[in-house]
Amino acid sequence: ARESTGDFRRQFLGMMLMVLFEQRSGATWSGLTANYIKVYVKSSTDLTNVLRPVSLLRFYRDGVWGEIVA
């Protein structure tokens, strides 16, 4: 199952997807894409329930690390 999940996430690396942010831990926010990929980004802005385009860069924890596209 872990390998299958990794394969699924891998196909989206390098793409930009919309992410709905839900939680913050320090300066790191996490949220979900429409296809339930967990995405982490750094931001000092309050992103609670905010939808933003994010470029997916690399695997991170149980999801991927991304960068918000301005």
Predicted model as a PDB file, atoms N, CA, C, CB and O in Angstrom, pLDDT in the B-factor column:
MODEL        1                                                                  
ATOM      1  N   ALA A   1       0.829  -1.195   0.000  1.00 72.00           N  
ATOM      2  CA  ALA A   1       0.000   0.000   0.000  1.00 72.00           C  
ATOM      3  C   ALA A   1       0.875   1.261   0.000  1.00 72.00           C  
ATOM      4  CB  ALA A   1      -0.944  -0.003   1.218  1.00 72.00           C  
ATOM      5  O   ALA A   1       0.567   2.233  -0.689  1.00 72.00           O  
ATOM      6  N   ARG A   2       1.960   1.238   0.772  1.00 69.00           N  
ATOM      7  CA  ARG A   2       2.853   2.397   0.842  1.00 69.00           C  
ATOM      8  C   ARG A   2       3.477   2.690  -0.526  1.00 69.00           C  
ATOM      9  CB  ARG A   2       3.958   2.160   1.889  1.00 69.00           C  
ATOM     10  O   ARG A   2       3.585   3.846  -0.934  1.00 69.00           O  
ATOM     11  N   GLU A   3       3.883   1.632  -1.222  1.00 74.00           N  
ATOM     12  CA  GLU A   3       4.479   1.798  -2.554  1.00 74.00           C  
ATOM     13  C   GLU A   3       3.456   2.362  -3.540  1.00 74.00           C  
ATOM     14  CB  GLU A   3       5.028   0.451  -3.072  1.00 74.00           C  
ATOM     15  O   GLU A   3       3.777   3.233  -4.349  1.00 74.00           O  
ATOM     16  N   SER A   4       2.242   1.866  -3.467  1.00 76.00           N  
ATOM     17  CA  SER A   4       1.165   2.340  -4.346  1.00 76.00           C  
ATOM     18  C   SER A   4       0.871   3.818  -4.089  1.00 76.00           C  
ATOM     19  CB  SER A   4      -0.115   1.499  -4.138  1.00 76.00           C  
ATOM     20  O   SER A   4       0.680   4.591  -5.028  1.00 76.00           O  
ATOM     21  N   THR A   5       0.836   4.201  -2.818  1.00 79.00           N  
ATOM     22  CA  THR A   5       0.601   5.605  -2.462  1.00 79.00           C  
ATOM     23  C   THR A   5       1.721   6.483  -2.997  1.00 79.00           C  
ATOM     24  CB  THR A   5       0.483   5.769  -0.934  1.00 79.00           C  
ATOM     25  O   THR A   5       1.467   7.561  -3.533  1.00 79.00           O  
ATOM     26  N   GLY A   6       2.967   6.020  -2.850  1.00 80.00           N  
ATOM     27  CA  GLY A   6       4.110   6.773  -3.367  1.00 80.00           C  
ATOM     28  C   GLY A   6       4.052   6.934  -4.871  1.00 80.00           C  
ATOM     29  O   GLY A   6       4.341   8.009  -5.397  1.00 80.00           O  
ATOM     30  N   ASP A   7       3.678   5.868  -5.570  1.00 85.00           N  
ATOM     31  CA  ASP A   7       3.552   5.931  -7.031  1.00 85.00           C  
ATOM     32  C   ASP A   7       2.490   6.947  -7.439  1.00 85.00           C  
ATOM     33  CB  ASP A   7       3.204   4.542  -7.605  1.00 85.00           C  
ATOM     34  O   ASP A   7       2.673   7.701  -8.395  1.00 85.00           O  
ATOM     35  N   PHE A   8       1.374   6.958  -6.703  1.00 88.00           N  
ATOM     36  CA  PHE A   8       0.301   7.904  -7.001  1.00 88.00           C  
ATOM     37  C   PHE A   8       0.788   9.346  -6.827  1.00 88.00           C  
ATOM     38  CB  PHE A   8      -0.919   7.638  -6.095  1.00 88.00           C  
ATOM     39  O   PHE A   8       0.581  10.186  -7.703  1.00 88.00           O  
ATOM     40  N   ARG A   9       1.439   9.629  -5.686  1.00 89.00           N  
ATOM     41  CA  ARG A   9       1.924  10.998  -5.426  1.00 89.00           C  
ATOM     42  C   ARG A   9       3.006  11.407  -6.419  1.00 89.00           C  
ATOM     43  CB  ARG A   9       2.468  11.110  -3.995  1.00 89.00           C  
ATOM     44  O   ARG A   9       3.075  12.567  -6.825  1.00 89.00           O  
ATOM     45  N   ARG A  10       3.854  10.453  -6.810  1.00 90.00           N  
ATOM     46  CA  ARG A  10       4.982  10.745  -7.703  1.00 90.00           C  
ATOM     47  C   ARG A  10       4.510  11.348  -9.034  1.00 90.00           C  
ATOM     48  CB  ARG A  10       5.791   9.464  -7.968  1.00 90.00           C  
ATOM     49  O   ARG A  10       5.177  12.221  -9.590  1.00 90.00           O  
ATOM     50  N   GLN A  11       3.374  10.889  -9.537  1.00 92.00           N  
ATOM     51  CA  GLN A  11       2.900  11.382 -10.829  1.00 92.00           C  
ATOM     52  C   GLN A  11       2.508  12.857 -10.803  1.00 92.00           C  
ATOM     53  CB  GLN A  11       1.725  10.562 -11.282  1.00 92.00           C  
ATOM     54  O   GLN A  11       2.362  13.477 -11.856  1.00 92.00           O  
ATOM     55  N   PHE A  12       2.335  13.428  -9.598  1.00 93.00           N  
ATOM     56  CA  PHE A  12       1.943  14.831  -9.484  1.00 93.00           C  
ATOM     57  C   PHE A  12       3.107  15.765  -9.143  1.00 93.00           C  
ATOM     58  CB  PHE A  12       0.875  14.968  -8.438  1.00 93.00           C  
ATOM     59  O   PHE A  12       2.935  16.984  -9.146  1.00 93.00           O  
ATOM     60  N   LEU A  13       4.299  15.208  -8.847  1.00 95.00           N  
ATOM     61  CA  LEU A  13       5.452  16.062  -8.558  1.00 95.00           C  
ATOM     62  C   LEU A  13       5.765  16.926  -9.777  1.00 95.00           C  
ATOM     63  CB  LEU A  13       6.690  15.207  -8.159  1.00 95.00           C  
ATOM     64  O   LEU A  13       5.746  16.452 -10.913  1.00 95.00           O  
ATOM     65  N   GLY A  14       6.050  18.191  -9.523  1.00 96.00           N  
ATOM     66  CA  GLY A  14       6.335  19.131 -10.597  1.00 96.00           C  
ATOM     67  C   GLY A  14       5.095  19.818 -11.142  1.00 96.00           C  
ATOM     68  O   GLY A  14       5.198  20.728 -11.965  1.00 96.00           O  
ATOM     69  N   MET A  15       3.927  19.389 -10.689  1.00 97.00           N  
ATOM     70  CA  MET A  15       2.674  19.990 -11.153  1.00 97.00           C  
ATOM     71  C   MET A  15       2.183  21.036 -10.158  1.00 97.00           C  
ATOM     72  CB  MET A  15       1.597  18.908 -11.363  1.00 97.00           C  
ATOM     73  O   MET A  15       2.639  21.098  -9.016  1.00 97.00           O  
ATOM     74  N   MET A  16       1.258  21.841 -10.615  1.00 98.00           N  
ATOM     75  CA  MET A  16       0.605  22.812  -9.742  1.00 98.00           C  
ATOM     76  C   MET A  16      -0.825  22.339  -9.508  1.00 98.00           C  
ATOM     77  CB  MET A  16       0.634  24.257 -10.361  1.00 98.00           C  
ATOM     78  O   MET A  16      -1.569  22.082 -10.454  1.00 98.00           O  
ATOM     79  N   LEU A  17      -1.200  22.228  -8.226  1.00 98.00           N  
ATOM     80  CA  LEU A  17      -2.557  21.816  -7.861  1.00 98.00           C  
ATOM     81  C   LEU A  17      -3.111  22.788  -6.830  1.00 98.00           C  
ATOM     82  CB  LEU A  17      -2.574  20.358  -7.309  1.00 98.00           C  
ATOM     83  O   LEU A  17      -2.358  23.425  -6.094  1.00 98.00           O  
ATOM     84  N   MET A  18      -4.414  22.894  -6.786  1.00 98.00           N  
ATOM     85  CA  MET A  18      -5.068  23.717  -5.774  1.00 98.00           C  
ATOM     86  C   MET A  18      -5.089  22.940  -4.459  1.00 98.00           C  
ATOM     87  CB  MET A  18      -6.516  24.116  -6.217  1.00 98.00           C  
ATOM     88  O   MET A  18      -5.377  21.744  -4.435  1.00 98.00           O  
ATOM     89  N   VAL A  19      -4.777  23.646  -3.355  1.00 98.00           N  
ATOM     90  CA  VAL A  19      -4.727  23.021  -2.035  1.00 98.00           C  
ATOM     91  C   VAL A  19      -5.606  23.814  -1.085  1.00 98.00           C  
ATOM     92  CB  VAL A  19      -3.266  22.942  -1.502  1.00 98.00           C  
ATOM     93  O   VAL A  19      -5.534  25.041  -1.028  1.00 98.00           O  
ATOM     94  N   LEU A  20      -6.439  23.095  -0.338  1.00 98.00           N  
ATOM     95  CA  LEU A  20      -7.239  23.706   0.716  1.00 98.00           C  
ATOM     96  C   LEU A  20      -6.500  23.474   2.029  1.00 98.00           C  
ATOM     97  CB  LEU A  20      -8.703  23.113   0.759  1.00 98.00           C  
ATOM     98  O   LEU A  20      -6.364  22.338   2.483  1.00 98.00           O  
ATOM     99  N   PHE A  21      -6.025  24.563   2.634  1.00 98.00           N  
ATOM    100  CA  PHE A  21      -5.221  24.460   3.848  1.00 98.00           C  
ATOM    101  C   PHE A  21      -6.101  24.372   5.080  1.00 98.00           C  
ATOM    102  CB  PHE A  21      -4.276  25.649   3.966  1.00 98.00           C  
ATOM    103  O   PHE A  21      -7.128  25.044   5.185  1.00 98.00           O  
ATOM    104  N   GLU A  22      -5.670  23.517   6.019  1.00 96.00           N  
ATOM    105  CA  GLU A  22      -6.476  23.232   7.197  1.00 96.00           C  
ATOM    106  C   GLU A  22      -5.748  23.407   8.514  1.00 96.00           C  
ATOM    107  CB  GLU A  22      -6.990  21.857   7.115  1.00 96.00           C  
ATOM    108  O   GLU A  22      -6.339  23.889   9.480  1.00 96.00           O  
ATOM    109  N   GLN A  23      -4.475  23.028   8.580  1.00 96.00           N  
ATOM    110  CA  GLN A  23      -3.768  23.009   9.854  1.00 96.00           C  
ATOM    111  C   GLN A  23      -2.427  23.708   9.773  1.00 96.00           C  
ATOM    112  CB  GLN A  23      -3.572  21.594  10.318  1.00 96.00           C  
ATOM    113  O   GLN A  23      -1.807  23.800   8.714  1.00 96.00           O  
ATOM    114  N   ARG A  24      -1.992  24.207  10.946  1.00 97.00           N  
ATOM    115  CA  ARG A  24      -0.679  24.840  11.042  1.00 97.00           C  
ATOM    116  C   ARG A  24       0.077  24.210  12.196  1.00 97.00           C  
ATOM    117  CB  ARG A  24      -0.802  26.381  11.232  1.00 97.00           C  
ATOM    118  O   ARG A  24      -0.496  23.908  13.243  1.00 97.00           O  
ATOM    119  N   SER A  25       1.367  24.018  11.991  1.00 96.00           N  
ATOM    120  CA  SER A  25       2.275  23.583  13.038  1.00 96.00           C  
ATOM    121  C   SER A  25       3.506  24.466  12.916  1.00 96.00           C  
ATOM    122  CB  SER A  25       2.634  22.042  12.918  1.00 96.00           C  
ATOM    123  O   SER A  25       4.344  24.248  12.041  1.00 96.00           O  
ATOM    124  N   GLY A  26       3.622  25.464  13.787  1.00 94.00           N  
ATOM    125  CA  GLY A  26       4.684  26.459  13.653  1.00 94.00           C  
ATOM    126  C   GLY A  26       4.436  27.281  12.417  1.00 94.00           C  
ATOM    127  O   GLY A  26       3.368  27.875  12.266  1.00 94.00           O  
ATOM    128  N   ALA A  27       5.423  27.324  11.516  1.00 94.00           N  
ATOM    129  CA  ALA A  27       5.267  28.066  10.265  1.00 94.00           C  
ATOM    130  C   ALA A  27       4.917  27.138   9.103  1.00 94.00           C  
ATOM    131  CB  ALA A  27       6.546  28.840   9.948  1.00 94.00           C  
ATOM    132  O   ALA A  27       4.892  27.570   7.951  1.00 94.00           O  
ATOM    133  N   THR A  28       4.648  25.871   9.398  1.00 98.00           N  
ATOM    134  CA  THR A  28       4.311  24.908   8.356  1.00 98.00           C  
ATOM    135  C   THR A  28       2.812  24.650   8.340  1.00 98.00           C  
ATOM    136  CB  THR A  28       5.077  23.594   8.562  1.00 98.00           C  
ATOM    137  O   THR A  28       2.210  24.305   9.357  1.00 98.00           O  
ATOM    138  N   TRP A  29       2.229  24.825   7.168  1.00 98.00           N  
ATOM    139  CA  TRP A  29       0.796  24.588   6.955  1.00 98.00           C  
ATOM    140  C   TRP A  29       0.613  23.294   6.181  1.00 98.00           C  
ATOM    141  CB  TRP A  29       0.135  25.778   6.198  1.00 98.00           C  
ATOM    142  O   TRP A  29       1.454  22.918   5.364  1.00 98.00           O  
ATOM    143  N   SER A  30      -0.507  22.611   6.453  1.00 98.00           N  
ATOM    144  CA  SER A  30      -0.830  21.417   5.670  1.00 98.00           C  
ATOM    145  C   SER A  30      -2.269  21.509   5.176  1.00 98.00           C  
ATOM    146  CB  SER A  30      -0.621  20.127   6.511  1.00 98.00           C  
ATOM    147  O   SER A  30      -3.134  22.114   5.808  1.00 98.00           O  
ATOM    148  N   GLY A  31      -2.485  20.894   4.041  1.00 98.00           N  
ATOM    149  CA  GLY A  31      -3.808  20.874   3.445  1.00 98.00           C  
ATOM    150  C   GLY A  31      -3.903  19.741   2.448  1.00 98.00           C  
ATOM    151  O   GLY A  31      -2.973  18.948   2.305  1.00 98.00           O  
ATOM    152  N   LEU A  32      -5.025  19.668   1.763  1.00 98.00           N  
ATOM    153  CA  LEU A  32      -5.274  18.580   0.821  1.00 98.00           C  
ATOM    154  C   LEU A  32      -5.616  19.108  -0.567  1.00 98.00           C  
ATOM    155  CB  LEU A  32      -6.400  17.691   1.330  1.00 98.00           C  
ATOM    156  O   LEU A  32      -6.252  20.151  -0.722  1.00 98.00           O  
ATOM    157  N   THR A  33      -5.173  18.354  -1.567  1.00 97.00           N  
ATOM    158  CA  THR A  33      -5.581  18.624  -2.940  1.00 97.00           C  
ATOM    159  C   THR A  33      -6.954  17.994  -3.148  1.00 97.00           C  
ATOM    160  CB  THR A  33      -4.533  18.069  -3.974  1.00 97.00           C  
ATOM    161  O   THR A  33      -7.461  17.305  -2.263  1.00 97.00           O  
ATOM    162  N   ALA A  34      -7.551  18.223  -4.302  1.00 97.00           N  
ATOM    163  CA  ALA A  34      -8.852  17.630  -4.621  1.00 97.00           C  
ATOM    164  C   ALA A  34      -8.789  16.105  -4.667  1.00 97.00           C  
ATOM    165  CB  ALA A  34      -9.357  18.166  -5.955  1.00 97.00           C  
ATOM    166  O   ALA A  34      -9.801  15.435  -4.459  1.00 97.00           O  
ATOM    167  N   ASN A  35      -7.599  15.550  -4.940  1.00 95.00           N  
ATOM    168  CA  ASN A  35      -7.454  14.094  -4.975  1.00 95.00           C  
ATOM    169  C   ASN A  35      -6.770  13.562  -3.712  1.00 95.00           C  
ATOM    170  CB  ASN A  35      -6.659  13.675  -6.214  1.00 95.00           C  
ATOM    171  O   ASN A  35      -6.164  12.490  -3.725  1.00 95.00           O  
ATOM    172  N   TYR A  36      -6.876  14.331  -2.618  1.00 95.00           N  
ATOM    173  CA  TYR A  36      -6.480  13.915  -1.277  1.00 95.00           C  
ATOM    174  C   TYR A  36      -4.988  13.684  -1.068  1.00 95.00           C  
ATOM    175  CB  TYR A  36      -7.192  12.685  -0.937  1.00 95.00           C  
ATOM    176  O   TYR A  36      -4.599  12.853  -0.248  1.00 95.00           O  
ATOM    177  N   ILE A  37      -4.158  14.405  -1.797  1.00 96.00           N  
ATOM    178  CA  ILE A  37      -2.729  14.388  -1.516  1.00 96.00           C  
ATOM    179  C   ILE A  37      -2.482  15.426  -0.427  1.00 96.00           C  
ATOM    180  CB  ILE A  37      -1.870  14.683  -2.812  1.00 96.00           C  
ATOM    181  O   ILE A  37      -2.889  16.580  -0.559  1.00 96.00           O  
ATOM    182  N   LYS A  38      -1.811  15.013   0.652  1.00 97.00           N  
ATOM    183  CA  LYS A  38      -1.497  15.941   1.727  1.00 97.00           C  
ATOM    184  C   LYS A  38      -0.289  16.777   1.295  1.00 97.00           C  
ATOM    185  CB  LYS A  38      -1.215  15.180   3.071  1.00 97.00           C  
ATOM    186  O   LYS A  38       0.727  16.243   0.849  1.00 97.00           O  
ATOM    187  N   VAL A  39      -0.422  18.102   1.438  1.00 98.00           N  
ATOM    188  CA  VAL A  39       0.610  19.031   0.989  1.00 98.00           C  
ATOM    189  C   VAL A  39       1.042  19.906   2.164  1.00 98.00           C  
ATOM    190  CB  VAL A  39       0.099  19.905  -0.195  1.00 98.00           C  
ATOM    191  O   VAL A  39       0.215  20.373   2.947  1.00 98.00           O  
ATOM    192  N   TYR A  40       2.348  20.118   2.268  1.00 98.00           N  
ATOM    193  CA  TYR A  40       2.930  20.959   3.310  1.00 98.00           C  
ATOM    194  C   TYR A  40       3.633  22.141   2.666  1.00 98.00           C  
ATOM    195  CB  TYR A  40       3.914  20.152   4.195  1.00 98.00           C  
ATOM    196  O   TYR A  40       4.307  21.985   1.648  1.00 98.00           O  
ATOM    197  N   VAL A  41       3.480  23.332   3.257  1.00 98.00           N  
ATOM    198  CA  VAL A  41       4.192  24.530   2.800  1.00 98.00           C  
ATOM    199  C   VAL A  41       4.583  25.363   4.019  1.00 98.00           C  
ATOM    200  CB  VAL A  41       3.313  25.370   1.808  1.00 98.00           C  
ATOM    201  O   VAL A  41       4.002  25.218   5.094  1.00 98.00           O  
ATOM    202  N   LYS A  42       5.573  26.235   3.838  1.00 97.00           N  
ATOM    203  CA  LYS A  42       5.924  27.212   4.868  1.00 97.00           C  
ATOM    204  C   LYS A  42       5.243  28.518   4.520  1.00 97.00           C  
ATOM    205  CB  LYS A  42       7.473  27.399   4.986  1.00 97.00           C  
ATOM    206  O   LYS A  42       5.271  28.961   3.372  1.00 97.00           O  
ATOM    207  N   SER A  43       4.617  29.144   5.543  1.00 96.00           N  
ATOM    208  CA  SER A  43       3.989  30.441   5.332  1.00 96.00           C  
ATOM    209  C   SER A  43       3.735  31.105   6.673  1.00 96.00           C  
ATOM    210  CB  SER A  43       2.675  30.296   4.538  1.00 96.00           C  
ATOM    211  O   SER A  43       3.355  30.447   7.641  1.00 96.00           O  
ATOM    212  N   SER A  44       3.945  32.406   6.722  1.00 94.00           N  
ATOM    213  CA  SER A  44       3.639  33.169   7.932  1.00 94.00           C  
ATOM    214  C   SER A  44       2.224  33.746   7.856  1.00 94.00           C  
ATOM    215  CB  SER A  44       4.671  34.301   8.133  1.00 94.00           C  
ATOM    216  O   SER A  44       1.740  34.337   8.821  1.00 94.00           O  
ATOM    217  N   THR A  45       1.569  33.574   6.718  1.00 94.00           N  
ATOM    218  CA  THR A  45       0.201  34.049   6.504  1.00 94.00           C  
ATOM    219  C   THR A  45      -0.797  33.029   7.041  1.00 94.00           C  
ATOM    220  CB  THR A  45      -0.059  34.318   5.003  1.00 94.00           C  
ATOM    221  O   THR A  45      -0.551  31.826   6.955  1.00 94.00           O  
ATOM    222  N   ASP A  46      -1.913  33.486   7.589  1.00 96.00           N  
ATOM    223  CA  ASP A  46      -2.970  32.588   8.041  1.00 96.00           C  
ATOM    224  C   ASP A  46      -3.664  31.979   6.823  1.00 96.00           C  
ATOM    225  CB  ASP A  46      -3.992  33.339   8.944  1.00 96.00           C  
ATOM    226  O   ASP A  46      -4.311  32.686   6.050  1.00 96.00           O  
ATOM    227  N   LEU A  47      -3.526  30.675   6.662  1.00 97.00           N  
ATOM    228  CA  LEU A  47      -4.088  29.980   5.505  1.00 97.00           C  
ATOM    229  C   LEU A  47      -5.298  29.116   5.874  1.00 97.00           C  
ATOM    230  CB  LEU A  47      -3.022  29.115   4.854  1.00 97.00           C  
ATOM    231  O   LEU A  47      -5.721  28.289   5.065  1.00 97.00           O  
ATOM    232  N   THR A  48      -5.858  29.282   7.058  1.00 97.00           N  
ATOM    233  CA  THR A  48      -6.981  28.473   7.495  1.00 97.00           C  
ATOM    234  C   THR A  48      -8.131  28.560   6.500  1.00 97.00           C  
ATOM    235  CB  THR A  48      -7.444  28.911   8.880  1.00 97.00           C  
ATOM    236  O   THR A  48      -8.653  29.642   6.230  1.00 97.00           O  
ATOM    237  N   ASN A  49      -8.521  27.401   5.954  1.00 97.00           N  
ATOM    238  CA  ASN A  49      -9.624  27.277   4.979  1.00 97.00           C  
ATOM    239  C   ASN A  49      -9.429  28.122   3.723  1.00 97.00           C  
ATOM    240  CB  ASN A  49     -10.927  27.668   5.634  1.00 97.00           C  
ATOM    241  O   ASN A  49     -10.400  28.570   3.112  1.00 97.00           O  
ATOM    242  N   VAL A  50      -8.181  28.335   3.343  1.00 97.00           N  
ATOM    243  CA  VAL A  50      -7.852  29.106   2.143  1.00 97.00           C  
ATOM    244  C   VAL A  50      -7.425  28.141   1.043  1.00 97.00           C  
ATOM    245  CB  VAL A  50      -6.726  30.155   2.433  1.00 97.00           C  
ATOM    246  O   VAL A  50      -6.677  27.196   1.293  1.00 97.00           O  
ATOM    247  N   LEU A  51      -7.900  28.380  -0.164  1.00 98.00           N  
ATOM    248  CA  LEU A  51      -7.553  27.585  -1.334  1.00 98.00           C  
ATOM    249  C   LEU A  51      -6.482  28.333  -2.122  1.00 98.00           C  
ATOM    250  CB  LEU A  51      -8.811  27.300  -2.221  1.00 98.00           C  
ATOM    251  O   LEU A  51      -6.694  29.475  -2.529  1.00 98.00           O  
ATOM    252  N   ARG A  52      -5.330  27.693  -2.339  1.00 98.00           N  
ATOM    253  CA  ARG A  52      -4.212  28.328  -3.046  1.00 98.00           C  
ATOM    254  C   ARG A  52      -3.601  27.352  -4.042  1.00 98.00           C  
ATOM    255  CB  ARG A  52      -3.136  28.818  -2.046  1.00 98.00           C  
ATOM    256  O   ARG A  52      -3.603  26.142  -3.813  1.00 98.00           O  
ATOM    257  N   PRO A  53      -3.069  27.886  -5.168  1.00 98.00           N  
ATOM    258  CA  PRO A  53      -2.315  27.029  -6.089  1.00 98.00           C  
ATOM    259  C   PRO A  53      -0.933  26.761  -5.504  1.00 98.00           C  
ATOM    260  CB  PRO A  53      -2.198  27.687  -7.500  1.00 98.00           C  
ATOM    261  O   PRO A  53      -0.260  27.671  -5.020  1.00 98.00           O  
ATOM    262  N   VAL A  54      -0.521  25.492  -5.558  1.00 98.00           N  
ATOM    263  CA  VAL A  54       0.759  25.085  -4.979  1.00 98.00           C  
ATOM    264  C   VAL A  54       1.508  24.223  -5.981  1.00 98.00           C  
ATOM    265  CB  VAL A  54       0.554  24.320  -3.644  1.00 98.00           C  
ATOM    266  O   VAL A  54       0.935  23.325  -6.598  1.00 98.00           O  
ATOM    267  N   SER A  55       2.795  24.508  -6.135  1.00 98.00           N  
ATOM    268  CA  SER A  55       3.670  23.682  -6.956  1.00 98.00           C  
ATOM    269  C   SER A  55       4.199  22.552  -6.069  1.00 98.00           C  
ATOM    270  CB  SER A  55       4.849  24.528  -7.582  1.00 98.00           C  
ATOM    271  O   SER A  55       4.784  22.819  -5.019  1.00 98.00           O  
ATOM    272  N   LEU A  56       4.003  21.303  -6.475  1.00 98.00           N  
ATOM    273  CA  LEU A  56       4.420  20.150  -5.681  1.00 98.00           C  
ATOM    274  C   LEU A  56       5.862  19.798  -6.024  1.00 98.00           C  
ATOM    275  CB  LEU A  56       3.483  18.934  -5.928  1.00 98.00           C  
ATOM    276  O   LEU A  56       6.177  19.495  -7.175  1.00 98.00           O  
ATOM    277  N   LEU A  57       6.743  19.840  -5.013  1.00 98.00           N  
ATOM    278  CA  LEU A  57       8.173  19.749  -5.254  1.00 98.00           C  
ATOM    279  C   LEU A  57       8.820  18.402  -4.944  1.00 98.00           C  
ATOM    280  CB  LEU A  57       8.841  20.775  -4.471  1.00 98.00           C  
ATOM    281  O   LEU A  57       9.607  17.897  -5.745  1.00 98.00           O  
ATOM    282  N   ARG A  58       8.492  17.805  -3.769  1.00 96.00           N  
ATOM    283  CA  ARG A  58       9.177  16.575  -3.357  1.00 96.00           C  
ATOM    284  C   ARG A  58       8.351  15.862  -2.288  1.00 96.00           C  
ATOM    285  CB  ARG A  58      10.608  16.887  -2.825  1.00 96.00           C  
ATOM    286  O   ARG A  58       7.462  16.446  -1.669  1.00 96.00           O  
ATOM    287  N   PHE A  59       8.671  14.590  -2.093  1.00 95.00           N  
ATOM    288  CA  PHE A  59       8.017  13.840  -1.022  1.00 95.00           C  
ATOM    289  C   PHE A  59       8.388  14.453   0.323  1.00 95.00           C  
ATOM    290  CB  PHE A  59       8.414  12.338  -1.069  1.00 95.00           C  
ATOM    291  O   PHE A  59       9.514  14.913   0.513  1.00 95.00           O  
ATOM    292  N   TYR A  60       7.438  14.458   1.253  1.00 95.00           N  
ATOM    293  CA  TYR A  60       7.679  14.975   2.599  1.00 95.00           C  
ATOM    294  C   TYR A  60       6.708  14.293   3.544  1.00 95.00           C  
ATOM    295  CB  TYR A  60       7.522  16.532   2.655  1.00 95.00           C  
ATOM    296  O   TYR A  60       5.495  14.356   3.342  1.00 95.00           O  
ATOM    297  N   ARG A  61       7.229  13.644   4.570  1.00 92.00           N  
ATOM    298  CA  ARG A  61       6.409  12.936   5.553  1.00 92.00           C  
ATOM    299  C   ARG A  61       5.388  12.038   4.867  1.00 92.00           C  
ATOM    300  CB  ARG A  61       5.698  13.933   6.476  1.00 92.00           C  
ATOM    301  O   ARG A  61       5.755  11.146   4.103  1.00 92.00           O  
ATOM    302  N   ASP A  62       4.111  12.272   5.137  1.00 92.00           N  
ATOM    303  CA  ASP A  62       3.038  11.447   4.571  1.00 92.00           C  
ATOM    304  C   ASP A  62       2.382  12.113   3.361  1.00 92.00           C  
ATOM    305  CB  ASP A  62       1.982  11.157   5.636  1.00 92.00           C  
ATOM    306  O   ASP A  62       1.250  11.788   3.001  1.00 92.00           O  
ATOM    307  N   GLY A  63       3.102  13.048   2.740  1.00 95.00           N  
ATOM    308  CA  GLY A  63       2.556  13.775   1.594  1.00 95.00           C  
ATOM    309  C   GLY A  63       3.668  14.325   0.735  1.00 95.00           C  
ATOM    310  O   GLY A  63       4.651  13.639   0.454  1.00 95.00           O  
ATOM    311  N   VAL A  64       3.506  15.570   0.316  1.00 97.00           N  
ATOM    312  CA  VAL A  64       4.525  16.238  -0.494  1.00 97.00           C  
ATOM    313  C   VAL A  64       4.757  17.648   0.034  1.00 97.00           C  
ATOM    314  CB  VAL A  64       4.107  16.277  -1.989  1.00 97.00           C  
ATOM    315  O   VAL A  64       3.876  18.264   0.636  1.00 97.00           O  
ATOM    316  N   TRP A  65       5.966  18.139  -0.209  1.00 98.00           N  
ATOM    317  CA  TRP A  65       6.314  19.517   0.125  1.00 98.00           C  
ATOM    318  C   TRP A  65       6.046  20.362  -1.107  1.00 98.00           C  
ATOM    319  CB  TRP A  65       7.811  19.645   0.595  1.00 98.00           C  
ATOM    320  O   TRP A  65       6.351  19.965  -2.232  1.00 98.00           O  
ATOM    321  N   GLY A  66       5.468  21.537  -0.876  1.00 98.00           N  
ATOM    322  CA  GLY A  66       5.153  22.408  -1.993  1.00 98.00           C  
ATOM    323  C   GLY A  66       5.510  23.842  -1.739  1.00 98.00           C  
ATOM    324  O   GLY A  66       5.990  24.203  -0.664  1.00 98.00           O  
ATOM    325  N   GLU A  67       5.270  24.659  -2.745  1.00 98.00           N  
ATOM    326  CA  GLU A  67       5.513  26.097  -2.669  1.00 98.00           C  
ATOM    327  C   GLU A  67       4.291  26.797  -3.267  1.00 98.00           C  
ATOM    328  CB  GLU A  67       6.844  26.505  -3.425  1.00 98.00           C  
ATOM    329  O   GLU A  67       3.866  26.496  -4.383  1.00 98.00           O  
ATOM    330  N   ILE A  68       3.746  27.726  -2.505  1.00 97.00           N  
ATOM    331  CA  ILE A  68       2.587  28.464  -2.986  1.00 97.00           C  
ATOM    332  C   ILE A  68       2.972  29.292  -4.198  1.00 97.00           C  
ATOM    333  CB  ILE A  68       2.010  29.362  -1.880  1.00 97.00           C  
ATOM    334  O   ILE A  68       3.994  29.978  -4.190  1.00 97.00           O  
ATOM    335  N   VAL A  69       2.156  29.230  -5.238  1.00 96.00           N  
ATOM    336  CA  VAL A  69       2.397  29.990  -6.469  1.00 96.00           C  
ATOM    337  C   VAL A  69       1.707  31.338  -6.327  1.00 96.00           C  
ATOM    338  CB  VAL A  69       1.877  29.217  -7.741  1.00 96.00           C  
ATOM    339  O   VAL A  69       0.503  31.409  -6.081  1.00 96.00           O  
ATOM    340  N   ALA A  70       2.480  32.403  -6.483  1.00 83.00           N  
ATOM    341  CA  ALA A  70       1.925  33.747  -6.299  1.00 83.00           C  
ATOM    342  C   ALA A  70       1.039  34.174  -7.448  1.00 83.00           C  
ATOM    343  CB  ALA A  70       3.034  34.746  -6.129  1.00 83.00           C  
ATOM    344  O   ALA A  70       0.501  35.281  -7.435  1.00 83.00           O  
TER     345      ALA A  70                                                      
ENDMDL                                                                          
END                                                                             
